[in-house]
């Protein structure tokens, strides 16, 4: 790995936001849940919570793969 690439990775790790948590309230559409989680991942937020409204929220593991693209 080049120094530039290693430095870029370190900058990304340093930019994480461990003290920030996302709370989704009554978000039940799987695509919206996935989009919120991917966005949180992309900006370095490491915790996402959701409240239940009685509706089943299905996890879509394919769309929760992270913001690696």
mmCIF file as Biopython writes it, N, C-alpha, C and O atoms, coordinates in Angstrom:
data_model
#
loop_
_atom_site.group_PDB
_atom_site.id
_atom_site.type_symbol
_atom_site.label_atom_id
_atom_site.label_alt_id
_atom_site.label_comp_id
_atom_site.label_asym_id
_atom_site.label_entity_id
_atom_site.label_seq_id
_atom_site.pdbx_PDB_ins_code
_atom_site.Cartn_x
_atom_site.Cartn_y
_atom_site.Cartn_z
_atom_site.occupancy
_atom_site.B_iso_or_equiv
_atom_site.auth_seq_id
_atom_site.auth_asym_id
_atom_site.pdbx_PDB_model_num
ATOM 1   N N  . UNK A ? 1  ? 0.855   -1.166 0.000  1.0 0.0 1  A 1 
ATOM 2   C CA . UNK A ? 1  ? 0.000   0.000  0.000  1.0 0.0 1  A 1 
ATOM 3   C C  . UNK A ? 1  ? 0.906   1.235  0.000  1.0 0.0 1  A 1 
ATOM 4   O O  . UNK A ? 1  ? 1.886   1.302  0.741  1.0 0.0 1  A 1 
ATOM 5   N N  . UNK A ? 2  ? 0.562   2.198  -0.836 1.0 0.0 2  A 1 
ATOM 6   C CA . UNK A ? 2  ? 1.360   3.427  -0.915 1.0 0.0 2  A 1 
ATOM 7   C C  . UNK A ? 2  ? 1.123   4.299  0.313  1.0 0.0 2  A 1 
ATOM 8   O O  . UNK A ? 2  ? 0.133   4.135  1.026  1.0 0.0 2  A 1 
ATOM 9   N N  . UNK A ? 3  ? 2.029   5.208  0.543  1.0 0.0 3  A 1 
ATOM 10  C CA . UNK A ? 3  ? 1.868   6.134  1.682  1.0 0.0 3  A 1 
ATOM 11  C C  . UNK A ? 3  ? 0.626   6.996  1.532  1.0 0.0 3  A 1 
ATOM 12  O O  . UNK A ? 3  ? -0.094  7.244  2.499  1.0 0.0 3  A 1 
ATOM 13  N N  . UNK A ? 4  ? 0.379   7.455  0.291  1.0 0.0 4  A 1 
ATOM 14  C CA . UNK A ? 4  ? -0.814  8.289  0.060  1.0 0.0 4  A 1 
ATOM 15  C C  . UNK A ? 4  ? -2.096  7.527  0.389  1.0 0.0 4  A 1 
ATOM 16  O O  . UNK A ? 4  ? -3.004  8.055  1.031  1.0 0.0 4  A 1 
ATOM 17  N N  . UNK A ? 5  ? -2.148  6.290  -0.060 1.0 0.0 5  A 1 
ATOM 18  C CA . UNK A ? 5  ? -3.351  5.494  0.191  1.0 0.0 5  A 1 
ATOM 19  C C  . UNK A ? 5  ? -3.498  5.210  1.691  1.0 0.0 5  A 1 
ATOM 20  O O  . UNK A ? 5  ? -4.600  5.283  2.236  1.0 0.0 5  A 1 
ATOM 21  N N  . UNK A ? 6  ? -2.396  4.890  2.342  1.0 0.0 6  A 1 
ATOM 22  C CA . UNK A ? 6  ? -2.433  4.650  3.779  1.0 0.0 6  A 1 
ATOM 23  C C  . UNK A ? 6  ? -2.877  5.904  4.536  1.0 0.0 6  A 1 
ATOM 24  O O  . UNK A ? 6  ? -3.659  5.817  5.482  1.0 0.0 6  A 1 
ATOM 25  N N  . UNK A ? 7  ? -2.381  7.052  4.123  1.0 0.0 7  A 1 
ATOM 26  C CA . UNK A ? 7  ? -2.776  8.319  4.758  1.0 0.0 7  A 1 
ATOM 27  C C  . UNK A ? 7  ? -4.260  8.597  4.523  1.0 0.0 7  A 1 
ATOM 28  O O  . UNK A ? 7  ? -4.948  9.103  5.410  1.0 0.0 7  A 1 
ATOM 29  N N  . UNK A ? 8  ? -4.749  8.268  3.336  1.0 0.0 8  A 1 
ATOM 30  C CA . UNK A ? 8  ? -6.167  8.454  3.029  1.0 0.0 8  A 1 
ATOM 31  C C  . UNK A ? 8  ? -7.031  7.572  3.930  1.0 0.0 8  A 1 
ATOM 32  O O  . UNK A ? 8  ? -8.058  8.016  4.442  1.0 0.0 8  A 1 
ATOM 33  N N  . UNK A ? 9  ? -6.615  6.341  4.115  1.0 0.0 9  A 1 
ATOM 34  C CA . UNK A ? 9  ? -7.356  5.439  5.009  1.0 0.0 9  A 1 
ATOM 35  C C  . UNK A ? 9  ? -7.353  5.973  6.436  1.0 0.0 9  A 1 
ATOM 36  O O  . UNK A ? 9  ? -8.376  5.931  7.120  1.0 0.0 9  A 1 
ATOM 37  N N  . UNK A ? 10 ? -6.214  6.470  6.883  1.0 0.0 10 A 1 
ATOM 38  C CA . UNK A ? 10 ? -6.126  6.993  8.237  1.0 0.0 10 A 1 
ATOM 39  C C  . UNK A ? 10 ? -7.012  8.219  8.411  1.0 0.0 10 A 1 
ATOM 40  O O  . UNK A ? 10 ? -7.633  8.386  9.461  1.0 0.0 10 A 1 
ATOM 41  N N  . UNK A ? 11 ? -7.079  9.088  7.389  1.0 0.0 11 A 1 
ATOM 42  C CA . UNK A ? 11 ? -7.964  10.260 7.458  1.0 0.0 11 A 1 
ATOM 43  C C  . UNK A ? 11 ? -9.428  9.827  7.580  1.0 0.0 11 A 1 
ATOM 44  O O  . UNK A ? 11 ? -10.198 10.426 8.330  1.0 0.0 11 A 1 
ATOM 45  N N  . UNK A ? 12 ? -9.802  8.786  6.839  1.0 0.0 12 A 1 
ATOM 46  C CA . UNK A ? 12 ? -11.178 8.285  6.913  1.0 0.0 12 A 1 
ATOM 47  C C  . UNK A ? 12 ? -11.474 7.736  8.309  1.0 0.0 12 A 1 
ATOM 48  O O  . UNK A ? 12 ? -12.546 7.978  8.864  1.0 0.0 12 A 1 
ATOM 49  N N  . UNK A ? 13 ? -10.528 7.005  8.865  1.0 0.0 13 A 1 
ATOM 50  C CA . UNK A ? 13 ? -10.720 6.474  10.217 1.0 0.0 13 A 1 
ATOM 51  C C  . UNK A ? 13 ? -10.800 7.587  11.247 1.0 0.0 13 A 1 
ATOM 52  O O  . UNK A ? 13 ? -11.596 7.516  12.183 1.0 0.0 13 A 1 
ATOM 53  N N  . UNK A ? 14 ? -9.984  8.610  11.078 1.0 0.0 14 A 1 
ATOM 54  C CA . UNK A ? 14 ? -9.986  9.733  12.018 1.0 0.0 14 A 1 
ATOM 55  C C  . UNK A ? 14 ? -11.276 10.557 11.942 1.0 0.0 14 A 1 
ATOM 56  O O  . UNK A ? 14 ? -11.634 11.249 12.896 1.0 0.0 14 A 1 
ATOM 57  N N  . UNK A ? 15 ? -11.970 10.477 10.797 1.0 0.0 15 A 1 
ATOM 58  C CA . UNK A ? 15 ? -13.188 11.278 10.594 1.0 0.0 15 A 1 
ATOM 59  C C  . UNK A ? 15 ? -14.439 10.597 11.143 1.0 0.0 15 A 1 
ATOM 60  O O  . UNK A ? 15 ? -15.524 11.177 11.106 1.0 0.0 15 A 1 
ATOM 61  N N  . UNK A ? 16 ? -14.300 9.375  11.651 1.0 0.0 16 A 1 
ATOM 62  C CA . UNK A ? 16 ? -15.472 8.692  12.216 1.0 0.0 16 A 1 
ATOM 63  C C  . UNK A ? 16 ? -16.061 9.514  13.355 1.0 0.0 16 A 1 
ATOM 64  O O  . UNK A ? 16 ? -15.370 10.312 13.989 1.0 0.0 16 A 1 
ATOM 65  N N  . UNK A ? 17 ? -17.337 9.305  13.600 1.0 0.0 17 A 1 
ATOM 66  C CA . UNK A ? 17 ? -18.051 10.079 14.615 1.0 0.0 17 A 1 
ATOM 67  C C  . UNK A ? 17 ? -18.632 9.134  15.670 1.0 0.0 17 A 1 
ATOM 68  O O  . UNK A ? 17 ? -19.832 8.858  15.656 1.0 0.0 17 A 1 
ATOM 69  N N  . UNK A ? 18 ? -17.795 8.638  16.578 1.0 0.0 18 A 1 
ATOM 70  C CA . UNK A ? 18 ? -18.290 7.652  17.548 1.0 0.0 18 A 1 
ATOM 71  C C  . UNK A ? 18 ? -19.270 8.225  18.568 1.0 0.0 18 A 1 
ATOM 72  O O  . UNK A ? 18 ? -19.982 7.466  19.226 1.0 0.0 18 A 1 
ATOM 73  N N  . UNK A ? 19 ? -19.318 9.534  18.709 1.0 0.0 19 A 1 
ATOM 74  C CA . UNK A ? 19 ? -20.213 10.139 19.696 1.0 0.0 19 A 1 
ATOM 75  C C  . UNK A ? 19 ? -21.556 10.568 19.101 1.0 0.0 19 A 1 
ATOM 76  O O  . UNK A ? 19 ? -22.356 11.211 19.781 1.0 0.0 19 A 1 
ATOM 77  N N  . UNK A ? 20 ? -21.807 10.218 17.844 1.0 0.0 20 A 1 
ATOM 78  C CA . UNK A ? 20 ? -23.055 10.593 17.181 1.0 0.0 20 A 1 
ATOM 79  C C  . UNK A ? 20 ? -23.834 9.328  16.834 1.0 0.0 20 A 1 
ATOM 80  O O  . UNK A ? 20 ? -23.277 8.380  16.280 1.0 0.0 20 A 1 
ATOM 81  N N  . UNK A ? 21 ? -25.129 9.320  17.163 1.0 0.0 21 A 1 
ATOM 82  C CA . UNK A ? 21 ? -25.997 8.176  16.901 1.0 0.0 21 A 1 
ATOM 83  C C  . UNK A ? 21 ? -27.215 8.651  16.127 1.0 0.0 21 A 1 
ATOM 84  O O  . UNK A ? 21 ? -27.734 9.736  16.389 1.0 0.0 21 A 1 
ATOM 85  N N  . UNK A ? 22 ? -27.671 7.856  15.185 1.0 0.0 22 A 1 
ATOM 86  C CA . UNK A ? 22 ? -28.885 8.156  14.423 1.0 0.0 22 A 1 
ATOM 87  C C  . UNK A ? 22 ? -30.036 7.383  15.056 1.0 0.0 22 A 1 
ATOM 88  O O  . UNK A ? 22 ? -29.903 6.197  15.355 1.0 0.0 22 A 1 
ATOM 89  N N  . UNK A ? 23 ? -31.166 8.060  15.260 1.0 0.0 23 A 1 
ATOM 90  C CA . UNK A ? 23 ? -32.381 7.426  15.751 1.0 0.0 23 A 1 
ATOM 91  C C  . UNK A ? 23 ? -33.470 7.615  14.700 1.0 0.0 23 A 1 
ATOM 92  O O  . UNK A ? 23 ? -33.858 8.740  14.389 1.0 0.0 23 A 1 
ATOM 93  N N  . UNK A ? 24 ? -33.957 6.504  14.160 1.0 0.0 24 A 1 
ATOM 94  C CA . UNK A ? 24 ? -35.043 6.553  13.184 1.0 0.0 24 A 1 
ATOM 95  C C  . UNK A ? 24 ? -36.350 6.310  13.933 1.0 0.0 24 A 1 
ATOM 96  O O  . UNK A ? 24 ? -36.473 5.336  14.675 1.0 0.0 24 A 1 
ATOM 97  N N  . UNK A ? 25 ? -37.315 7.189  13.739 1.0 0.0 25 A 1 
ATOM 98  C CA . UNK A ? 25 ? -38.607 7.052  14.395 1.0 0.0 25 A 1 
ATOM 99  C C  . UNK A ? 25 ? -39.669 6.781  13.342 1.0 0.0 25 A 1 
ATOM 100 O O  . UNK A ? 25 ? -39.950 7.633  12.499 1.0 0.0 25 A 1 
ATOM 101 N N  . UNK A ? 26 ? -40.251 5.609  13.393 1.0 0.0 26 A 1 
ATOM 102 C CA . UNK A ? 26 ? -41.348 5.203  12.501 1.0 0.0 26 A 1 
ATOM 103 C C  . UNK A ? 26 ? -40.934 5.176  11.033 1.0 0.0 26 A 1 
ATOM 104 O O  . UNK A ? 26 ? -41.741 5.493  10.159 1.0 0.0 26 A 1 
ATOM 105 N N  . UNK A ? 27 ? -39.703 4.807  10.754 1.0 0.0 27 A 1 
ATOM 106 C CA . UNK A ? 27 ? -39.269 4.591  9.375  1.0 0.0 27 A 1 
ATOM 107 C C  . UNK A ? 27 ? -39.461 3.112  9.095  1.0 0.0 27 A 1 
ATOM 108 O O  . UNK A ? 27 ? -38.740 2.286  9.653  1.0 0.0 27 A 1 
ATOM 109 N N  . UNK A ? 28 ? -40.418 2.756  8.242  1.0 0.0 28 A 1 
ATOM 110 C CA . UNK A ? 28 ? -40.778 1.354  8.048  1.0 0.0 28 A 1 
ATOM 111 C C  . UNK A ? 28 ? -40.489 0.822  6.653  1.0 0.0 28 A 1 
ATOM 112 O O  . UNK A ? 28 ? -40.483 -0.392 6.454  1.0 0.0 28 A 1 
ATOM 113 N N  . UNK A ? 29 ? -40.253 1.684  5.694  1.0 0.0 29 A 1 
ATOM 114 C CA . UNK A ? 29 ? -39.979 1.202  4.340  1.0 0.0 29 A 1 
ATOM 115 C C  . UNK A ? 29 ? -38.532 0.723  4.264  1.0 0.0 29 A 1 
ATOM 116 O O  . UNK A ? 29 ? -37.612 1.490  4.549  1.0 0.0 29 A 1 
ATOM 117 N N  . UNK A ? 30 ? -38.324 -0.526 3.886  1.0 0.0 30 A 1 
ATOM 118 C CA . UNK A ? 30 ? -36.976 -1.097 3.877  1.0 0.0 30 A 1 
ATOM 119 C C  . UNK A ? 30 ? -35.957 -0.287 3.074  1.0 0.0 30 A 1 
ATOM 120 O O  . UNK A ? 30 ? -34.799 -0.185 3.480  1.0 0.0 30 A 1 
ATOM 121 N N  . UNK A ? 31 ? -36.366 0.285  1.953  1.0 0.0 31 A 1 
ATOM 122 C CA . UNK A ? 31 ? -35.426 1.076  1.152  1.0 0.0 31 A 1 
ATOM 123 C C  . UNK A ? 31 ? -34.986 2.337  1.896  1.0 0.0 31 A 1 
ATOM 124 O O  . UNK A ? 31 ? -33.827 2.741  1.799  1.0 0.0 31 A 1 
ATOM 125 N N  . UNK A ? 32 ? -35.900 2.956  2.633  1.0 0.0 32 A 1 
ATOM 126 C CA . UNK A ? 32 ? -35.547 4.146  3.408  1.0 0.0 32 A 1 
ATOM 127 C C  . UNK A ? 32 ? -34.616 3.798  4.561  1.0 0.0 32 A 1 
ATOM 128 O O  . UNK A ? 32 ? -33.653 4.517  4.827  1.0 0.0 32 A 1 
ATOM 129 N N  . UNK A ? 33 ? -34.907 2.687  5.246  1.0 0.0 33 A 1 
ATOM 130 C CA . UNK A ? 33 ? -34.040 2.235  6.335  1.0 0.0 33 A 1 
ATOM 131 C C  . UNK A ? 33 ? -32.634 1.977  5.801  1.0 0.0 33 A 1 
ATOM 132 O O  . UNK A ? 33 ? -31.646 2.411  6.393  1.0 0.0 33 A 1 
ATOM 133 N N  . UNK A ? 34 ? -32.555 1.274  4.688  1.0 0.0 34 A 1 
ATOM 134 C CA . UNK A ? 34 ? -31.256 0.967  4.089  1.0 0.0 34 A 1 
ATOM 135 C C  . UNK A ? 34 ? -30.507 2.226  3.684  1.0 0.0 34 A 1 
ATOM 136 O O  . UNK A ? 34 ? -29.299 2.326  3.897  1.0 0.0 34 A 1 
ATOM 137 N N  . UNK A ? 35 ? -31.212 3.186  3.102  1.0 0.0 35 A 1 
ATOM 138 C CA . UNK A ? 35 ? -30.573 4.435  2.677  1.0 0.0 35 A 1 
ATOM 139 C C  . UNK A ? 35 ? -30.026 5.214  3.878  1.0 0.0 35 A 1 
ATOM 140 O O  . UNK A ? 35 ? -28.933 5.778  3.813  1.0 0.0 35 A 1 
ATOM 141 N N  . UNK A ? 36 ? -30.777 5.240  4.953  1.0 0.0 36 A 1 
ATOM 142 C CA . UNK A ? 36 ? -30.322 5.947  6.154  1.0 0.0 36 A 1 
ATOM 143 C C  . UNK A ? 36 ? -29.088 5.266  6.728  1.0 0.0 36 A 1 
ATOM 144 O O  . UNK A ? 36 ? -28.134 5.937  7.120  1.0 0.0 36 A 1 
ATOM 145 N N  . UNK A ? 37 ? -29.101 3.953  6.779  1.0 0.0 37 A 1 
ATOM 146 C CA . UNK A ? 37 ? -27.956 3.221  7.320  1.0 0.0 37 A 1 
ATOM 147 C C  . UNK A ? 37 ? -26.723 3.403  6.440  1.0 0.0 37 A 1 
ATOM 148 O O  . UNK A ? 37 ? -25.623 3.608  6.952  1.0 0.0 37 A 1 
ATOM 149 N N  . UNK A ? 38 ? -26.895 3.330  5.123  1.0 0.0 38 A 1 
ATOM 150 C CA . UNK A ? 38 ? -25.752 3.529  4.214  1.0 0.0 38 A 1 
ATOM 151 C C  . UNK A ? 38 ? -25.190 4.935  4.346  1.0 0.0 38 A 1 
ATOM 152 O O  . UNK A ? 38 ? -23.972 5.114  4.337  1.0 0.0 38 A 1 
ATOM 153 N N  . UNK A ? 39 ? -26.053 5.930  4.468  1.0 0.0 39 A 1 
ATOM 154 C CA . UNK A ? 39 ? -25.594 7.308  4.620  1.0 0.0 39 A 1 
ATOM 155 C C  . UNK A ? 39 ? -24.847 7.489  5.934  1.0 0.0 39 A 1 
ATOM 156 O O  . UNK A ? 39 ? -23.800 8.135  5.972  1.0 0.0 39 A 1 
ATOM 157 N N  . UNK A ? 40 ? -25.379 6.923  7.004  1.0 0.0 40 A 1 
ATOM 158 C CA . UNK A ? 40 ? -24.695 7.005  8.297  1.0 0.0 40 A 1 
ATOM 159 C C  . UNK A ? 40 ? -23.316 6.360  8.206  1.0 0.0 40 A 1 
ATOM 160 O O  . UNK A ? 40 ? -22.336 6.898  8.723  1.0 0.0 40 A 1 
ATOM 161 N N  . UNK A ? 41 ? -23.245 5.223  7.557  1.0 0.0 41 A 1 
ATOM 162 C CA . UNK A ? 41 ? -21.963 4.534  7.387  1.0 0.0 41 A 1 
ATOM 163 C C  . UNK A ? 41 ? -20.992 5.391  6.578  1.0 0.0 41 A 1 
ATOM 164 O O  . UNK A ? 41 ? -19.808 5.468  6.905  1.0 0.0 41 A 1 
ATOM 165 N N  . UNK A ? 42 ? -21.488 6.026  5.533  1.0 0.0 42 A 1 
ATOM 166 C CA . UNK A ? 42 ? -20.620 6.824  4.664  1.0 0.0 42 A 1 
ATOM 167 C C  . UNK A ? 42 ? -20.010 8.027  5.367  1.0 0.0 42 A 1 
ATOM 168 O O  . UNK A ? 42 ? -18.906 8.450  5.024  1.0 0.0 42 A 1 
ATOM 169 N N  . UNK A ? 43 ? -20.716 8.582  6.347  1.0 0.0 43 A 1 
ATOM 170 C CA . UNK A ? 43 ? -20.180 9.759  7.050  1.0 0.0 43 A 1 
ATOM 171 C C  . UNK A ? 43 ? -19.552 9.398  8.390  1.0 0.0 43 A 1 
ATOM 172 O O  . UNK A ? 43 ? -19.182 10.282 9.163  1.0 0.0 43 A 1 
ATOM 173 N N  . UNK A ? 44 ? -19.432 8.100  8.666  1.0 0.0 44 A 1 
ATOM 174 C CA . UNK A ? 44 ? -18.696 7.670  9.843  1.0 0.0 44 A 1 
ATOM 175 C C  . UNK A ? 44 ? -19.507 7.493  11.113 1.0 0.0 44 A 1 
ATOM 176 O O  . UNK A ? 44 ? -18.941 7.368  12.199 1.0 0.0 44 A 1 
ATOM 177 N N  . UNK A ? 45 ? -20.821 7.483  10.989 1.0 0.0 45 A 1 
ATOM 178 C CA . UNK A ? 45 ? -21.669 7.244  12.164 1.0 0.0 45 A 1 
ATOM 179 C C  . UNK A ? 45 ? -21.733 5.737  12.380 1.0 0.0 45 A 1 
ATOM 180 O O  . UNK A ? 45 ? -22.039 4.979  11.459 1.0 0.0 45 A 1 
ATOM 181 N N  . UNK A ? 46 ? -21.442 5.313  13.604 1.0 0.0 46 A 1 
ATOM 182 C CA . UNK A ? 46 ? -21.310 3.885  13.860 1.0 0.0 46 A 1 
ATOM 183 C C  . UNK A ? 46 ? -22.501 3.255  14.550 1.0 0.0 46 A 1 
ATOM 184 O O  . UNK A ? 46 ? -22.545 2.034  14.697 1.0 0.0 46 A 1 
ATOM 185 N N  . UNK A ? 47 ? -23.475 4.055  14.981 1.0 0.0 47 A 1 
ATOM 186 C CA . UNK A ? 47 ? -24.652 3.487  15.631 1.0 0.0 47 A 1 
ATOM 187 C C  . UNK A ? 47 ? -25.926 4.055  15.031 1.0 0.0 47 A 1 
ATOM 188 O O  . UNK A ? 47 ? -26.066 5.265  14.853 1.0 0.0 47 A 1 
ATOM 189 N N  . UNK A ? 48 ? -26.850 3.155  14.724 1.0 0.0 48 A 1 
ATOM 190 C CA . UNK A ? 48 ? -28.163 3.534  14.206 1.0 0.0 48 A 1 
ATOM 191 C C  . UNK A ? 48 ? -29.196 2.731  14.982 1.0 0.0 48 A 1 
ATOM 192 O O  . UNK A ? 48 ? -29.074 1.514  15.123 1.0 0.0 48 A 1 
ATOM 193 N N  . UNK A ? 49 ? -30.213 3.422  15.483 1.0 0.0 49 A 1 
ATOM 194 C CA . UNK A ? 49 ? -31.296 2.768  16.229 1.0 0.0 49 A 1 
ATOM 195 C C  . UNK A ? 49 ? -32.618 3.125  15.575 1.0 0.0 49 A 1 
ATOM 196 O O  . UNK A ? 49 ? -32.737 4.145  14.896 1.0 0.0 49 A 1 
ATOM 197 N N  . UNK A ? 50 ? -33.606 2.274  15.790 1.0 0.0 50 A 1 
ATOM 198 C CA . UNK A ? 50 ? -34.931 2.546  15.256 1.0 0.0 50 A 1 
ATOM 199 C C  . UNK A ? 50 ? -35.986 2.226  16.308 1.0 0.0 50 A 1 
ATOM 200 O O  . UNK A ? 50 ? -35.802 1.332  17.134 1.0 0.0 50 A 1 
ATOM 201 N N  . UNK A ? 51 ? -37.078 2.954  16.269 1.0 0.0 51 A 1 
ATOM 202 C CA . UNK A ? 51 ? -38.212 2.669  17.147 1.0 0.0 51 A 1 
ATOM 203 C C  . UNK A ? 51 ? -39.197 1.806  16.383 1.0 0.0 51 A 1 
ATOM 204 O O  . UNK A ? 51 ? -39.205 1.803  15.152 1.0 0.0 51 A 1 
ATOM 205 N N  . UNK A ? 52 ? -40.006 1.091  17.094 1.0 0.0 52 A 1 
ATOM 206 C CA . UNK A ? 52 ? -40.980 0.206  16.474 1.0 0.0 52 A 1 
ATOM 207 C C  . UNK A ? 52 ? -42.357 0.853  16.512 1.0 0.0 52 A 1 
ATOM 208 O O  . UNK A ? 52 ? -42.763 1.436  17.517 1.0 0.0 52 A 1 
ATOM 209 N N  . UNK A ? 53 ? -43.060 0.737  15.403 1.0 0.0 53 A 1 
ATOM 210 C CA . UNK A ? 53 ? -44.433 1.243  15.341 1.0 0.0 53 A 1 
ATOM 211 C C  . UNK A ? 53 ? -45.412 0.086  15.245 1.0 0.0 53 A 1 
ATOM 212 O O  . UNK A ? 53 ? -46.593 0.283  14.959 1.0 0.0 53 A 1 
ATOM 213 N N  . UNK A ? 54 ? -44.920 -1.111 15.483 1.0 0.0 54 A 1 
ATOM 214 C CA . UNK A ? 54 ? -45.779 -2.281 15.354 1.0 0.0 54 A 1 
ATOM 215 C C  . UNK A ? 54 ? -45.685 -2.908 13.977 1.0 0.0 54 A 1 
ATOM 216 O O  . UNK A ? 54 ? -46.093 -4.054 13.788 1.0 0.0 54 A 1 
ATOM 217 N N  . UNK A ? 55 ? -45.149 -2.166 13.009 1.0 0.0 55 A 1 
ATOM 218 C CA . UNK A ? 55 ? -44.966 -2.714 11.678 1.0 0.0 55 A 1 
ATOM 219 C C  . UNK A ? 55 ? -43.618 -3.411 11.620 1.0 0.0 55 A 1 
ATOM 220 O O  . UNK A ? 55 ? -42.654 -2.967 12.243 1.0 0.0 55 A 1 
ATOM 221 N N  . UNK A ? 56 ? -43.554 -4.482 10.886 1.0 0.0 56 A 1 
ATOM 222 C CA . UNK A ? 56 ? -42.326 -5.252 10.782 1.0 0.0 56 A 1 
ATOM 223 C C  . UNK A ? 56 ? -41.355 -4.556 9.834  1.0 0.0 56 A 1 
ATOM 224 O O  . UNK A ? 56 ? -41.709 -4.238 8.698  1.0 0.0 56 A 1 
ATOM 225 N N  . UNK A ? 57 ? -40.147 -4.324 10.295 1.0 0.0 57 A 1 
ATOM 226 C CA . UNK A ? 57 ? -39.104 -3.750 9.441  1.0 0.0 57 A 1 
ATOM 227 C C  . UNK A ? 57 ? -38.146 -4.876 9.099  1.0 0.0 57 A 1 
ATOM 228 O O  . UNK A ? 57 ? -37.468 -5.420 9.971  1.0 0.0 57 A 1 
ATOM 229 N N  . UNK A ? 58 ? -38.099 -5.215 7.829  1.0 0.0 58 A 1 
ATOM 230 C CA . UNK A ? 58 ? -37.239 -6.306 7.375  1.0 0.0 58 A 1 
ATOM 231 C C  . UNK A ? 58 ? -35.868 -5.783 7.009  1.0 0.0 58 A 1 
ATOM 232 O O  . UNK A ? 58 ? -35.752 -4.789 6.292  1.0 0.0 58 A 1 
ATOM 233 N N  . UNK A ? 59 ? -34.849 -6.428 7.484  1.0 0.0 59 A 1 
ATOM 234 C CA . UNK A ? 59 ? -33.493 -6.053 7.101  1.0 0.0 59 A 1 
ATOM 235 C C  . UNK A ? 59 ? -33.181 -6.643 5.739  1.0 0.0 59 A 1 
ATOM 236 O O  . UNK A ? 59 ? -33.427 -7.820 5.477  1.0 0.0 59 A 1 
ATOM 237 N N  . UNK A ? 60 ? -32.643 -5.812 4.898  1.0 0.0 60 A 1 
ATOM 238 C CA . UNK A ? 60 ? -32.219 -6.270 3.580  1.0 0.0 60 A 1 
ATOM 239 C C  . UNK A ? 60 ? -30.688 -6.307 3.599  1.0 0.0 60 A 1 
ATOM 240 O O  . UNK A ? 60 ? -30.034 -5.283 3.400  1.0 0.0 60 A 1 
ATOM 241 N N  . UNK A ? 61 ? -30.133 -7.472 3.835  1.0 0.0 61 A 1 
ATOM 242 C CA . UNK A ? 61 ? -28.690 -7.584 4.010  1.0 0.0 61 A 1 
ATOM 243 C C  . UNK A ? 61 ? -27.916 -7.147 2.762  1.0 0.0 61 A 1 
ATOM 244 O O  . UNK A ? 61 ? -26.793 -6.658 2.885  1.0 0.0 61 A 1 
ATOM 245 N N  . UNK A ? 62 ? -28.480 -7.309 1.590  1.0 0.0 62 A 1 
ATOM 246 C CA . UNK A ? 62 ? -27.769 -6.888 0.381  1.0 0.0 62 A 1 
ATOM 247 C C  . UNK A ? 62 ? -27.613 -5.376 0.326  1.0 0.0 62 A 1 
ATOM 248 O O  . UNK A ? 62 ? -26.576 -4.883 -0.119 1.0 0.0 62 A 1 
ATOM 249 N N  . UNK A ? 63 ? -28.616 -4.633 0.767  1.0 0.0 63 A 1 
ATOM 250 C CA . UNK A ? 63 ? -28.532 -3.187 0.695  1.0 0.0 63 A 1 
ATOM 251 C C  . UNK A ? 63 ? -27.884 -2.579 1.933  1.0 0.0 63 A 1 
ATOM 252 O O  . UNK A ? 63 ? -27.649 -1.371 1.975  1.0 0.0 63 A 1 
ATOM 253 N N  . UNK A ? 64 ? -27.589 -3.403 2.947  1.0 0.0 64 A 1 
ATOM 254 C CA . UNK A ? 64 ? -26.929 -2.914 4.137  1.0 0.0 64 A 1 
ATOM 255 C C  . UNK A ? 64 ? -25.448 -3.259 4.112  1.0 0.0 64 A 1 
ATOM 256 O O  . UNK A ? 64 ? -24.795 -3.304 5.154  1.0 0.0 64 A 1 
ATOM 257 N N  . UNK A ? 65 ? -24.933 -3.499 2.940  1.0 0.0 65 A 1 
ATOM 258 C CA . UNK A ? 65 ? -23.552 -3.922 2.816  1.0 0.0 65 A 1 
ATOM 259 C C  . UNK A ? 65 ? -22.551 -2.836 3.096  1.0 0.0 65 A 1 
ATOM 260 O O  . UNK A ? 65 ? -21.354 -3.120 3.144  1.0 0.0 65 A 1 
ATOM 261 N N  . UNK A ? 66 ? -22.974 -1.612 3.281  1.0 0.0 66 A 1 
ATOM 262 C CA . UNK A ? 66 ? -22.060 -0.531 3.579  1.0 0.0 66 A 1 
ATOM 263 C C  . UNK A ? 66 ? -21.887 0.407  2.409  1.0 0.0 66 A 1 
ATOM 264 O O  . UNK A ? 66 ? -22.409 0.182  1.317  1.0 0.0 66 A 1 
ATOM 265 N N  . UNK A ? 67 ? -21.151 1.452  2.660  1.0 0.0 67 A 1 
ATOM 266 C CA . UNK A ? 67 ? -20.938 2.473  1.637  1.0 0.0 67 A 1 
ATOM 267 C C  . UNK A ? 67 ? -19.563 2.294  1.030  1.0 0.0 67 A 1 
ATOM 268 O O  . UNK A ? 67 ? -18.754 3.221  1.038  1.0 0.0 67 A 1 
ATOM 269 N N  . UNK A ? 68 ? -19.297 1.140  0.517  1.0 0.0 68 A 1 
ATOM 270 C CA . UNK A ? 68 ? -17.956 0.864  0.023  1.0 0.0 68 A 1 
ATOM 271 C C  . UNK A ? 68 ? -17.756 1.205  -1.441 1.0 0.0 68 A 1 
ATOM 272 O O  . UNK A ? 68 ? -16.652 1.016  -1.951 1.0 0.0 68 A 1 
ATOM 273 N N  . UNK A ? 69 ? -18.758 1.694  -2.136 1.0 0.0 69 A 1 
ATOM 274 C CA . UNK A ? 69 ? -18.600 2.001  -3.572 1.0 0.0 69 A 1 
ATOM 275 C C  . UNK A ? 69 ? -18.268 3.453  -3.774 1.0 0.0 69 A 1 
ATOM 276 O O  . UNK A ? 69 ? -18.100 3.896  -4.910 1.0 0.0 69 A 1 
#
